[in-house]
């Protein structure tokens, strides 16, 4: 199975794992889920849309990363997944 | 009922009226000091102490926290209480740490039903946040606790004092022996005013060179194997941070102090422990060396960094209420100008010549700060107890300039809030907020704003700093909070500055 990861579980970062799948599934575990859960999901969805990705399972373990960090981690995780082909 | 900060105050408590209102309009209340009449003090065990003092249901027991997260004594005493099936105890430890986790089941089974403390974190804090303490938690300040004890408001039946060295007559100090923890400042009011005083030591000696606790107050001395773990004293980091955000905050703070003319010959300061505080001290030291300046004193919990400055002749005196690391413990023993002080001398609002009032500036932290500069150091933004004022409100009230240093954002959470979860220190006593992206000055300090008119520092209204944090984080969604009160935050004058709520929604 194609898989890619990027990031860390340090404060202010997130660890993103992506797996090839059918359709889009997003799992979010975040220390700020109550405050920013919807926003984080939206960033992930928007980034996938920009990359034209429709079949992936994303797991994000978030330790309070800002949007640009989440985006960057996701893009790199996907690049790594594709390299693992 | 609401107080002047529009915060709820439970029935039976006096609402906060402003930081100086009560103190300026009332006199110090002092109950008589309590001397012992007991001559034969040595006990073979805590069980014997419990028998002799007839410790029973409903009593108030106090403890001090100089062994910090290395303390064994509170757990030992409470184990004995539990074994005897004693119920409804009130505890008054000056602080509680993760090491005190064995209290959790004793709170749940109502061995302990009320707690007064100045600071708490770890499992006990979580249990209380979950609403499991039967009565209200009372969070005091270091100075406020001293005041409440000497006024008889916090009436202690038995004070247990963990003493690194003691003789059989009951004299004791914190500096000698394998569990040396240094200054015993927080225990002093307990020793003077508790109905009974018990020294717990693991180092019974014939003679003490230095006496911090006088035998005249002490009823019993009990020897145990070990009063605590010395390494547990060390509070957080003892190294200067390498975090670039914290270093930027430290540089901004030092430059601000310099521009305000606060780094001048004979100045006085207090900072907390922790990486950012040490980085500020390090930046201040650079300016002192450059300009050939010496400070008159540093106070508070003392760290190795201040010891180094004392020994280098950069600071004339250290005033120490508790040692934050082992280097401070060593210095307290050997350096003549490293003085101990009681919590009363340190921070009691009614004490003449109190140390906090002589501070030119204090550097403090915050978990939250609002647009009126009110500060929370008691709970996190979800309402979980994670600390407490300790000396925060005391030093803020006393120091000429009170500076809060904090990153603008911690793990995506903006530190500046429109509304605080809990108010620990009133904004009227907080003058400056230094973050990595700008500095806000409390508008009521027009004197500071005047001095900074031509400053190149990025000085902004606090509202603008909030906007900047939102640009990075987005606006947090409001969360539902419980309206069940589980505790109160008592200001140093004994009034209630805020209530503390149960964690979660119900």
Contacts between the chains, C-beta under 8 A, distances in Angstrom:
chain1	res1	chain2	res2	distance
A	11	B	410	7.7
A	11	B	411	5.1
A	12	B	411	5.6
A	12	B	412	7.3
A	31	B	411	6.2
A	32	B	411	6.7
A	32	B	412	4.8
A	32	B	413	6.3
A	32	B	476	7.7
A	34	B	382	7.4
A	34	B	477	7.0
A	34	B	479	4.7
A	35	B	412	7.5
A	35	B	413	7.0
A	35	B	476	3.7
A	35	B	477	5.6
A	35	B	479	6.8
A	36	B	412	6.0
A	36	B	473	7.2
A	36	B	474	6.3
A	36	B	476	6.4
A	36	B	477	7.3
A	37	B	477	8.0
A	38	B	477	7.0
A	39	B	474	5.0
A	63	B	411	6.1
A	64	B	410	7.3
A	64	B	411	2.6
A	64	B	412	3.9
A	64	B	413	6.8
A	65	B	412	6.8
A	66	B	409	7.8
A	66	B	412	6.3
A	66	B	472	5.5
A	66	B	473	6.6
A	67	B	474	7.2
